[in-house]
Amino acid sequence: MIKIENLSKRFQTEEVETTALNQINLEIKEGEFVAIMGPSGCGKSSLLNILGMLDSPTSGDYYFNDQEVGNQKESQRNAIRKGNINFVFQSFNLIDELNVFRNVELPLTYLNIGKSDRKARVLEVLDRMKIGHRKHHYPQQLSGGQQQRVAIARAVSAKPKLLLADEPTGNLDSKTGLEVMNLLSELNSEGMTIVMVTHSERDAEFAHRVIRLFDGEVMTEKTAKEFATINY
Ligand SMILES: Nc1ncnc2c1ncn2[C@@H]1O[C@H](COP(=O)(O)OP(=O)(O)OP(=O)(O)O)[C@@H](O)[C@H]1O
């Protein structure tokens, strides 16, 4: 599903140039659950943003389902992302002015799905995320775990092929975090490909595979072993 070849991302500010990703190569197959780990500043978010087509690489290629997307125009990337890729964030990013039902319905509106179809899909996904009983509540009336379940419902209501999660349990206590990880695992076992950035070794255990980044580079198994002897 995903193939990245010799991909680099550099940020240029007035004084300095930062290499966030340096000549990365990686592949992710359909149906995989992959965790991306590494110390702060190693390039995890930069990689997730590129995978999600929110940002483009400075050099190198990104193939999504065999189509080169990294070097496409923004409008083209947006069109490919629509319906294929969705996101879950650490800070939930729900719209405070909309109730739970409307938050989850919104992305379906952009996909031009009819009203009765939307309603059926929203109710189904809210039930699956065990939050259907809160559909008339507003985000601020919910606990963190409930908000994240709504955010996951919103992200998966359009049945994306790829779900990108940026520290999805970062703002949750460990019990609620575990519930969220179980939901993500369930979605993955039904076929959704998941790529998750995490600092939590416990969350990473839910993944099939961990990609470790260090200073913008993917660590090989060998360098990862060497690295394990250093504390970070
Ligand atoms: N928009 C930007 N402009 C300039 N530099 C940036 C920008 N975004 C990221 N960087 C730099 O690129 C490097 C990688 O950042 P990135 O956010 O990808 O790391 P990260 O691994 O996600 O970190 P954290 O775990 O702290 O979120 C860092 O040195 C960061 O300062």
The ligand as an SDF file (V2000), in Angstrom:
LIG
                    3D

 31 33  0  0  0  0  0  0  0  0999 V2000
    7.4970   23.4120   10.1700 N   0  0  0  0  0  0  0  0  0  0  0  0
    8.7570   23.2250   10.5940 C   0  0  0  0  0  0  0  0  0  0  0  0
    9.6930   24.1800   10.4390 N   0  0  0  0  0  0  0  0  0  0  0  0
   10.9720   24.0100   10.8470 C   0  0  0  0  0  0  0  0  0  0  0  0
   11.4260   22.8700   11.4440 N   0  0  0  0  0  0  0  0  0  0  0  0
   10.5380   21.8910   11.6450 C   0  0  0  0  0  0  0  0  0  0  0  0
    9.1510   22.0060   11.2430 C   0  0  0  0  0  0  0  0  0  0  0  0
    8.5070   20.8450   11.5800 N   0  0  0  0  0  0  0  0  0  0  0  0
    9.4150   20.0580   12.1670 C   0  0  0  0  0  0  0  0  0  0  0  0
   10.6330   20.6570   12.2090 N   0  0  0  0  0  0  0  0  0  0  0  0
   11.8890   20.0970   12.7440 C   0  0  0  0  0  0  0  0  0  0  0  0
   12.0710   18.8140   12.1720 O   0  0  0  0  0  0  0  0  0  0  0  0
   12.5610   17.8860   13.1380 C   0  0  0  0  0  0  0  0  0  0  0  0
   11.5800   16.7070   13.2370 C   0  0  0  0  0  0  0  0  0  0  0  0
   10.3460   17.1700   13.8100 O   0  0  0  0  0  0  0  0  0  0  0  0
    9.0920   16.2090   14.0560 P   0  0  0  0  0  0  0  0  0  0  0  0
    7.9910   17.0700   14.5710 O   0  0  0  0  0  0  0  0  0  0  0  0
    8.8560   15.4110   12.8350 O   0  0  0  0  0  0  0  0  0  0  0  0
    9.6430   15.2560   15.2260 O   0  0  0  0  0  0  0  0  0  0  0  0
    8.8640   14.2240   16.1730 P   0  0  0  0  0  0  0  0  0  0  0  0
    9.6820   12.9870   16.1770 O   0  0  0  0  0  0  0  0  0  0  0  0
    7.4530   14.1050   15.7470 O   0  0  0  0  0  0  0  0  0  0  0  0
    8.9510   14.9350   17.5910 O   0  0  0  0  0  0  0  0  0  0  0  0
    7.9670   14.8500   18.8880 P   0  0  0  0  0  0  0  0  0  0  0  0
    8.0520   13.4180   19.3800 O   0  0  0  0  0  0  0  0  0  0  0  0
    8.5950   15.8220   19.8330 O   0  0  0  0  0  0  0  0  0  0  0  0
    6.5990   15.2490   18.4200 O   0  0  0  0  0  0  0  0  0  0  0  0
   12.7050   18.6620   14.4370 C   0  0  0  0  0  0  0  0  0  0  0  0
   14.0470   19.0520   14.5790 O   0  0  0  0  0  0  0  0  0  0  0  0
   11.8070   19.8640   14.2390 C   0  0  0  0  0  0  0  0  0  0  0  0
   12.2810   20.9730   14.9630 O   0  0  0  0  0  0  0  0  0  0  0  0
  1  2  1  0
  2  3  1  0
  2  7  2  0
  3  4  2  0
  4  5  1  0
  5  6  2  0
  6  7  1  0
  6 10  1  0
  7  8  1  0
  8  9  2  0
  9 10  1  0
 10 11  1  0
 11 12  1  0
 11 30  1  0
 12 13  1  0
 13 14  1  0
 13 28  1  0
 14 15  1  0
 15 16  1  0
 16 17  2  0
 16 18  1  0
 16 19  1  0
 19 20  1  0
 20 21  2  0
 20 22  1  0
 20 23  1  0
 23 24  1  0
 24 25  2  0
 24 26  1  0
 24 27  1  0
 28 29  1  0
 28 30  1  0
 30 31  1  0
M  END
$$$$
